[in-house]
Amino acid sequence: MYPEKAERRPDPEGCLTAAIRIPVRIVVLIVVVPVRLVWDALALCGGFLGRVLLRPLGRAFDWFHEHVLAPVGRGIARMAEAVATAAWWLCKAVFYWPWLGLWRYVVVPLAVHLIAAPAAWLYRTVLTPLGRGLARGTAWLYARLLAPLGRGARLALWAVLVWPWAALWRYVVVPLASGAYRYVLTPLGHGLAWIGRGLVWLGKGIAAGLMWLGKVLVVIPAVFLYRWVLAPVGRVLAVIGREIGDALAVAWRVAGYLSLAVGRALKWLVWNLVGRPLRWFYRDVCTPVGHVVRDALWRPAKQAAVETGRAVRAALASARETVRRARRDAWHALVGGERQPEPVNAIRGQARNLGGAAPQQTLPGMVAEAEISLHKRG
């Protein structure tokens, strides 16, 4: 909520600027202060919501996406890939492989054996010998009939087949084309060029007139309007816009200071109305009561519970030992067997041997006593 620092620049000179600045700044300050207060409140609430609600929701969504959506999506993708692969193989099995087999094993063999092979045989055994025979017959006809006719026959053929078309081209087509170009197309082209030049000069004159008319009707009024109306109004609007920008910057900084002061006042008020009483209640009421409860109730109760637990564990251990001995005595009474020696309290002045299995040397006047372990003594 701290106000931003802006670079200051020298204020423009002029009475118009001074006359515009103060009212604009007052109006902008009145408008901007509530906006800045609302903005700071929204920013504070947004930060609180982000820390308390949005970030946990984001982490929960990340966890849900990582552990639920992503595995489900990968499973669906793999299933879709498997379905697509199966569909692709099914389409190939239905629409590709049958036609491929039909083309490779039915159409191509039939075409090769029924069309290509007979055509090759026909070309090789019929058409080639026939063409060679026609060529040889034509050569023989030319050598036996046309060649002996000589120059007169060739001239006759040229007069019948070539000369009429050459004469038609040289004496009819070419003179007609030259006359049409010289006496029709050339004058027509010159006339069209003269008409085009006239149209160009006419267009230039019309364009010059329109340009003069546009200059008189459009350019001169536009220059007058820009020089004596728009430029002054633009300068005034520029000054107003600059002053509005400066006023917005100053009002935003002032609103920041006011928002900071209001926030500190609200913080002081909430602390003195809520925080300080809660701290006093916790420090002067809850803490002593908690200490009293801890020292007078909790610790004695805890100690009593510990002692009770120990007594219960000792009683349970004694009961288990008693039951074990009773079970062992009952087993020996029913089944029989060597009776284990019971521990006997030694009489003062008696000696002890190890296990009592064999007599050992003792001091004179002392009776041996059985050695019983501490585990068997219980």
PyMOL commands that set and color helices and strands:
alter all, ss='L'
color gray80, all
select helices_A, chain A and resi 15-149+151-161+163-335+374-377
alter helices_A, ss='H'
color red, helices_A
deselect
rebuild
show_as cartoon
